[in-house]
Amino acid sequence: MAKTLNLVYDYWDGDKPIPNGKIQYPNKHFWDIEEFVNSYINSFSDIGGEIHPKSCKLSEVYENSNQKYYYFICHATMNIEEIVKDNLVISDEIKNCLMSCTNFNLVFFSHHETDNEKGFIVLNNSDLPKKQIYIVNNNHKLFEYVNKHSSEIKVHSSLYLPVVVSTTLRESGGNEFSTDRKEKFFMSFNRVPKIHRYSLLAYMMKNNLLNETNWSLIPIYSVHFNSKNYDEIFERGESENYLEEIDILNKLKLKISDYEETELSFHDNNQITVLNPKYIKALVPPDIPLNYINSYVNIVTESHFLDKENVIQISEKSFKPFFYHQFPMILASHHHIESLKQKYRFDFFDDVIDHSYDNELDQKKRFSLFTKELKRLNDNKENLIEFYKNNQHRFEENKNKVIKIGYLNSDYLFMRSLLD
């Protein structure tokens, strides 16, 4: 049976509602939840019926106290802290309605990005009614925030990105497991410029590991990291040992992986054009299967590594090693790997790879543990390759787990719960 989701908007263009936040910040990305519900949420409607979004005005909240209403702020380029503090998006009219009407709810929604603990704290310390507030995003520490701050704010960690990635990878087919000798031991792809990514490349360059690596560096904007920036990652004084590598990376405008030159072209700010038609509907940048087939260990540099924001964001990068039959090494914020194990039961091959770096809260120590393990794996590559050949079933089970993620329906169940 279909259910109605009452969506409140305070600005309209004739009969068409304008996404909340868009009028106040026309140059920021605020989007409408309605299309998301129709295209993604309702793809799971066979388990409980379709959800029909209905556009409503604020006056209707007062007129229909027996119905639930939701004011969605779908934010992509502003964080919760900014939205709460500016007093623009959440107007006095919205605040007064929240205070007066228990059937009115405020939802901060970001389907694949994260928001950090600072924003949660600012919202939790505000005078807004916490029982009528929801936070939905791709931060897998949201429930930890609730417990830590004894909050009544309701949270949901979105699985939109994992589901979409799983579906896209499944439709691509990927590759078959092969015991043929691979051309490179490691692979590591890097796009958005972040200091932990550059630090890792500097370390690998210094220690001659890039010779064993199919790697890329395709920054979407120009950066110039100096040794003080690297001090965020390296132990005290250690960055001075990497001045030559830092200079090389600063001068490097583009490094393409081994198999992308004939499939992609790169333009201003390294914007990508797909040359091969078969990749048009793939992830962006698209996966070139040969990149994965020809390396054993996928060194994933996740979006978040610095711990000052206390975030776990599981992006598409973390799923690819498991789909493409590879060993995973994931450079991310602490307990990122623990979260992947708990949620998806992936096999991290702990019997041959030491992932204890994941438990280290200090980012400098975590980076050091991570790089030491990379060096150890490289020094023992033949043992790892032999293990790879003898454990096909474990790699195939990981791939099947990635495929199953595409059928997870928790986002639908959460949205459906708003109507009960």
C-alpha positions as CSV (number, residue, x, y, z in Angstrom):
1,M,0.0,0.0,0.0
2,A,1.3,3.4,-1.0
3,K,2.1,5.9,1.8
4,T,2.4,9.7,1.6
5,L,5.5,11.6,2.7
6,N,4.6,15.2,3.4
7,L,7.5,17.4,2.4
8,V,7.4,21.1,3.6
9,Y,8.9,23.9,1.5
10,D,8.9,27.6,2.4
11,Y,9.8,28.9,-1.1
12,W,7.9,28.2,-4.3
13,D,8.2,29.0,-8.0
14,G,4.5,29.1,-8.9
15,D,3.2,25.6,-8.1
16,K,6.7,24.1,-8.0
17,P,8.6,24.0,-4.7
18,I,12.2,25.2,-4.5
19,P,14.6,22.9,-2.6
20,N,15.1,24.1,1.0
21,G,18.2,26.2,1.3
22,K,18.5,27.0,-2.4
23,I,17.0,30.5,-2.1
24,Q,19.3,31.5,0.8
25,Y,22.4,30.0,-0.9
26,P,21.9,30.0,-4.7
27,N,25.5,29.2,-5.3
28,K,25.5,26.2,-3.0
29,H,24.2,22.7,-3.8
30,F,20.8,22.1,-2.1
31,W,18.7,19.5,-3.9
32,D,15.2,18.1,-3.6
33,I,14.5,14.8,-1.8
34,E,11.5,14.0,-4.0
35,E,13.5,12.6,-7.0
36,F,15.7,10.6,-4.6
37,V,12.6,8.9,-3.1
38,N,11.0,8.2,-6.5
39,S,14.2,6.8,-8.2
40,Y,16.1,5.2,-5.4
41,I,13.9,4.6,-2.3
42,N,11.0,3.3,-4.3
43,S,13.2,0.8,-6.1
44,F,12.7,-1.3,-2.9
45,S,9.0,-0.7,-2.7
46,D,8.1,-4.4,-3.2
47,I,8.7,-5.0,0.5
48,G,6.3,-2.4,1.8
49,G,4.7,-0.3,-1.0
50,E,5.7,2.9,-2.7
51,I,6.3,6.2,-0.9
52,H,4.6,9.1,-2.5
53,P,6.2,12.5,-1.9
54,K,3.7,15.3,-1.5
55,S,4.8,19.0,-1.6
56,C,3.3,21.0,1.2
57,K,3.4,24.5,2.6
58,L,4.1,25.4,6.2
59,S,0.5,26.4,6.9
60,E,-0.6,22.8,6.3
61,V,1.4,21.6,9.4
62,Y,-0.7,23.7,11.7
63,E,-3.9,22.7,9.9
64,N,-3.4,18.9,10.0
65,S,-2.0,18.0,13.5
66,N,-2.8,14.4,13.0
67,Q,-0.3,14.1,10.0
68,K,3.5,14.0,10.0
69,Y,5.4,16.6,8.1
70,Y,9.1,16.8,7.2
71,Y,11.3,19.8,6.3
72,F,14.2,18.2,4.4
73,I,17.5,20.1,4.1
74,C,19.4,18.2,1.4
75,H,22.8,19.7,1.6
76,A,25.9,18.8,-0.4
77,T,28.3,21.7,-0.1
78,M,27.4,23.1,3.3
79,N,27.8,21.3,6.6
80,I,25.3,21.1,9.5
81,E,27.4,23.5,11.6
82,E,27.1,26.3,9.0
83,I,23.4,25.7,8.4
84,V,22.5,25.9,12.1
85,K,24.7,28.9,12.9
86,D,23.6,31.1,9.9
87,N,19.9,31.3,11.0
88,L,19.0,31.6,7.3
89,V,17.9,28.2,6.1
90,I,16.2,27.4,9.4
91,S,14.1,30.5,9.6
92,D,12.2,31.9,12.6
93,E,9.0,30.6,10.9
94,I,10.5,27.1,10.8
95,K,11.7,27.3,14.4
96,N,8.4,28.5,15.6
97,C,6.6,25.7,13.8
98,L,9.0,23.1,15.3
99,M,8.4,24.4,18.8
100,S,4.6,24.6,18.4
101,C,3.9,21.4,16.3
102,T,5.1,18.0,17.4
103,N,4.0,16.6,14.0
104,F,6.7,18.7,12.3
105,N,10.2,17.4,11.8
106,L,13.6,18.7,10.6
107,V,15.8,16.4,8.5
108,F,19.4,17.1,7.6
109,F,20.0,14.8,4.6
110,S,23.1,14.0,2.6
111,H,22.8,10.7,0.7
112,H,26.5,9.9,0.1
113,E,28.6,12.6,1.9
114,T,29.3,12.8,5.6
115,D,29.0,15.5,8.3
116,N,31.3,15.6,11.3
117,E,30.9,15.5,15.0
118,K,31.3,19.2,15.4
119,G,28.1,19.8,13.4
120,F,26.3,17.2,15.5
121,I,27.4,19.0,18.7
122,V,26.3,22.4,17.5
123,L,22.9,21.0,16.6
124,N,22.6,19.1,19.9
125,N,23.4,22.2,21.8
126,S,20.8,24.3,19.9
127,D,17.4,25.3,21.2
128,L,15.7,23.2,18.5
129,P,13.5,20.2,19.8
130,K,15.9,17.2,19.5
131,K,13.1,14.6,19.3
132,Q,12.0,16.2,16.0
133,I,15.4,16.2,14.4
134,Y,16.9,13.6,12.1
135,I,20.4,13.4,10.6
136,V,21.0,11.1,7.6
137,N,24.3,10.8,5.9
138,N,27.2,8.5,5.0
139,N,28.9,8.8,8.4
140,H,29.1,5.4,10.2
141,K,29.8,7.1,13.5
142,L,26.4,8.8,13.9
143,F,25.1,6.3,16.5
144,E,28.3,6.8,18.4
145,Y,27.6,10.5,18.5
146,V,24.1,9.9,19.9
147,N,25.4,7.7,22.7
148,K,28.4,9.9,23.4
149,H,26.4,13.1,23.8
150,S,23.2,11.5,25.3
151,S,21.2,13.0,22.5
152,E,17.6,12.5,21.4
153,I,18.5,13.3,17.8
154,K,17.5,10.5,15.5
155,V,20.2,9.3,13.0
156,H,20.5,7.0,10.1
157,S,23.7,6.0,8.2
158,S,22.8,5.9,4.6
159,L,23.7,2.9,2.4
160,Y,22.9,4.8,-0.8
161,L,26.5,4.8,-2.0
162,P,27.3,1.2,-1.1
163,V,24.1,0.1,-2.8
164,V,24.7,2.1,-6.0
165,V,28.3,1.0,-6.2
166,S,27.4,-2.6,-5.7
167,T,24.8,-2.4,-8.4
168,T,27.1,-0.7,-10.8
169,L,29.9,-3.2,-10.2
170,R,27.6,-6.1,-10.5
171,E,26.3,-4.9,-13.9
172,S,29.9,-4.4,-15.1
173,G,30.6,-8.1,-14.4
174,G,34.1,-7.3,-13.2
175,N,36.6,-10.1,-13.8
176,E,37.1,-13.8,-13.1
177,F,39.6,-15.0,-10.5
178,S,42.9,-15.9,-12.1
179,T,46.1,-17.4,-10.8
180,D,48.1,-16.0,-13.7
181,R,51.1,-13.9,-12.6
182,K,50.1,-10.3,-12.3
183,E,52.2,-7.4,-13.6
184,K,52.3,-5.3,-10.5
185,F,52.1,-6.2,-6.8
186,F,50.3,-3.0,-5.6
187,M,47.9,-0.6,-7.1
188,S,46.9,2.8,-5.7
189,F,44.6,5.4,-7.4
190,N,44.3,9.0,-6.1
191,R,42.2,11.8,-7.3
192,V,41.0,14.6,-4.8
193,P,44.3,16.1,-3.4
194,K,44.6,15.2,0.3
195,I,47.7,15.2,2.4
196,H,47.5,11.6,3.5
197,R,47.4,10.5,-0.2
198,Y,50.4,12.7,-1.1
199,S,52.2,11.5,2.0
200,L,51.7,7.8,1.1
201,L,53.0,8.4,-2.4
202,A,56.0,10.2,-1.0
203,Y,56.7,7.3,1.3
204,M,56.3,4.8,-1.5
205,M,58.5,6.8,-3.8
206,K,61.2,7.1,-1.2
207,N,61.2,3.4,-0.4
208,N,61.1,2.3,-4.1
209,L,57.6,0.8,-3.7
210,L,56.1,2.7,-6.7
211,N,58.2,0.5,-9.0
212,E,55.9,-2.4,-7.9
213,T,52.8,-0.3,-8.1
214,N,50.2,0.6,-10.8
215,W,49.4,4.1,-9.5
216,S,47.7,7.3,-10.5
217,L,47.5,10.9,-9.3
218,I,44.7,12.8,-11.1
219,P,44.1,15.9,-8.9
220,I,40.9,17.9,-9.7
221,Y,42.6,21.1,-8.7
222,S,46.2,22.4,-8.2
223,V,47.8,22.1,-4.8
224,H,51.2,22.8,-3.3
225,F,51.8,20.9,-0.1
226,N,54.9,21.9,1.8
227,S,56.8,20.0,4.5
228,K,54.6,21.6,7.2
229,N,51.6,20.1,5.6
230,Y,53.3,16.7,5.7
231,D,53.9,17.2,9.5
232,E,50.2,16.2,9.9
233,I,51.1,12.7,8.8
234,F,54.7,12.1,9.5
235,E,56.3,11.9,12.9
236,R,58.2,15.0,14.2
237,G,61.0,16.0,11.8
238,E,60.4,13.1,9.5
239,S,59.0,15.2,6.6
240,E,62.4,16.7,6.2
241,N,63.5,13.4,4.8
242,Y,61.0,13.7,2.0
243,L,61.8,17.1,0.5
244,E,62.8,15.7,-2.9
245,E,59.6,13.5,-3.1
246,I,57.5,16.5,-2.0
247,D,58.9,18.6,-4.8
248,I,58.3,15.9,-7.4
249,L,54.7,15.4,-6.3
250,N,54.1,19.2,-6.3
251,K,55.4,19.4,-9.9
252,L,53.4,16.4,-11.0
253,K,50.3,17.6,-12.8
254,L,49.0,14.2,-13.9
255,K,50.0,10.6,-13.5
256,I,47.7,8.1,-15.3
257,S,47.5,4.4,-14.3
258,D,48.9,1.7,-16.5
259,Y,45.7,1.0,-18.6
260,E,43.8,4.3,-18.8
261,E,45.6,6.2,-21.5
262,T,43.6,4.6,-24.4
263,E,40.3,4.7,-22.5
264,L,40.2,8.2,-21.0
265,S,41.2,11.7,-21.9
266,F,42.0,14.5,-19.5
267,H,41.2,18.2,-19.8
268,D,41.3,21.3,-17.7
269,N,41.6,20.5,-13.9
270,N,42.0,16.9,-15.1
271,Q,38.3,16.6,-15.9
272,I,37.7,13.2,-17.5
273,T,36.2,12.3,-20.8
274,V,35.4,8.6,-21.3
275,L,36.7,7.5,-24.8
276,N,35.5,3.9,-24.7
277,P,31.6,3.7,-25.0
278,K,31.4,0.6,-22.7
279,Y,32.4,2.8,-19.7
280,I,29.8,5.5,-20.3
281,K,27.5,4.2,-17.6
282,A,30.2,3.1,-15.2
283,L,31.4,4.8,-12.1
284,V,33.3,8.0,-12.6
285,P,36.2,7.7,-13.1
286,P,35.3,4.3,-14.6
287,D,37.0,1.1,-13.5
288,I,39.3,-0.3,-16.1
289,P,39.3,-4.1,-15.2
290,L,42.9,-4.6,-16.4
291,N,44.0,-2.2,-13.6
292,Y,42.6,-4.6,-11.0
293,I,43.3,-7.9,-12.7
294,N,47.0,-7.0,-12.9
295,S,47.7,-6.3,-9.2
296,Y,47.4,-8.3,-6.0
297,V,47.1,-5.6,-3.3
298,N,44.7,-2.6,-3.7
299,I,46.0,0.3,-1.5
300,V,42.9,2.3,-0.9
301,T,43.3,5.9,0.2
302,E,39.9,6.7,1.6
303,S,38.3,10.2,1.6
304,H,38.9,10.6,5.4
305,F,42.1,9.9,7.3
306,L,42.6,12.9,9.6
307,D,40.9,12.2,12.9
308,K,40.0,15.8,13.9
309,E,36.5,15.3,12.4
310,N,35.9,11.9,14.0
311,V,34.2,10.5,10.8
312,I,34.0,7.1,9.1
313,Q,33.0,7.5,5.5
314,I,32.9,4.2,3.5
315,S,33.1,5.3,-0.1
316,E,33.1,3.3,-3.3
317,K,36.9,2.9,-3.0
318,S,36.6,0.6,-0.1
319,F,34.5,-2.0,-1.9
320,K,36.6,-2.4,-5.0
321,P,39.4,-4.6,-3.7
322,F,36.7,-7.2,-2.6
323,F,34.9,-7.1,-5.9
324,Y,38.0,-7.5,-8.0
325,H,39.6,-10.4,-6.0
326,Q,42.4,-8.4,-4.3
327,F,44.0,-8.0,-0.9
328,P,42.8,-4.8,0.8
329,M,45.0,-2.2,2.5
330,I,42.9,0.8,3.4
331,L,44.4,4.1,4.6
332,A,41.5,5.7,6.4
333,S,40.3,7.1,9.8
334,H,40.6,4.7,12.7
335,H,38.1,1.8,12.9
336,H,37.2,2.1,9.2
337,I,38.1,-1.5,8.7
338,E,36.3,-2.6,11.8
339,S,33.2,-0.9,10.5
340,L,33.5,-2.8,7.2
341,K,33.9,-6.1,9.0
342,Q,30.9,-5.5,11.2
343,K,28.6,-4.3,8.4
344,Y,29.5,-6.5,5.6
345,R,31.6,-9.4,7.0
346,F,34.4,-9.0,4.5
347,D,37.4,-11.2,4.8
348,F,40.4,-9.0,5.3
349,F,42.9,-11.9,5.2
350,D,44.0,-11.2,8.8
351,D,46.0,-14.5,8.7
352,V,48.5,-12.9,6.3
353,I,48.0,-9.1,6.6
354,D,48.3,-7.2,9.8
355,H,45.5,-4.6,9.9
356,S,46.1,-3.5,13.5
357,Y,46.8,0.0,12.2
358,D,43.1,0.4,12.0
359,N,42.9,0.4,15.9
360,E,45.4,3.3,16.3
361,L,43.7,6.6,17.2
362,D,46.8,8.7,16.6
363,Q,46.9,9.4,12.8
364,K,50.7,9.7,12.7
365,K,51.2,6.4,14.4
366,R,48.4,4.8,12.3
367,F,50.2,6.0,9.1
368,S,53.5,4.7,10.4
369,L,52.0,1.3,11.1
370,F,50.3,1.2,7.7
371,T,53.5,2.0,5.8
372,K,55.5,-0.6,7.8
373,E,52.9,-3.2,6.8
374,L,53.2,-2.2,3.2
375,K,56.9,-2.6,3.4
376,R,56.6,-6.0,5.1
377,L,54.2,-7.2,2.4
378,N,56.5,-6.1,-0.4
379,D,59.4,-7.9,1.3
380,N,57.3,-11.1,1.5
381,K,55.4,-10.8,-1.8
382,E,56.1,-14.3,-3.0
383,N,54.5,-15.8,0.1
384,L,51.4,-13.5,-0.4
385,I,51.2,-14.5,-4.1
386,E,51.3,-18.2,-3.2
387,F,48.6,-17.6,-0.6
388,Y,46.5,-15.9,-3.3
389,K,46.8,-18.8,-5.6
390,N,45.6,-21.2,-3.0
391,N,42.6,-19.3,-1.6
392,Q,40.4,-18.6,-4.6
393,H,37.2,-19.3,-2.7
394,R,37.9,-16.6,-0.1
395,F,38.3,-14.0,-2.8
396,E,35.2,-15.1,-4.6
397,E,33.2,-15.0,-1.4
398,N,34.3,-11.4,-0.9
399,K,33.1,-10.5,-4.4
400,N,29.7,-12.1,-3.7
401,K,29.4,-10.1,-0.5
402,V,29.9,-6.9,-2.5
403,I,27.1,-8.0,-4.9
404,K,24.7,-8.7,-2.1
405,I,25.1,-5.1,-0.7
406,G,23.1,-3.9,-3.7
407,Y,20.0,-5.6,-2.3
408,L,20.2,-4.0,1.2
409,N,17.0,-2.1,1.9
410,S,17.7,-0.2,5.1
411,D,17.3,3.2,3.5
412,Y,13.8,2.3,2.3
413,L,12.9,0.9,5.8
414,F,14.2,4.1,7.4
415,M,12.2,6.3,5.0
416,R,9.1,4.1,5.5
417,S,9.5,4.5,9.3
418,L,9.0,8.2,9.0
419,L,5.4,7.5,8.0
420,D,4.4,5.3,10.9
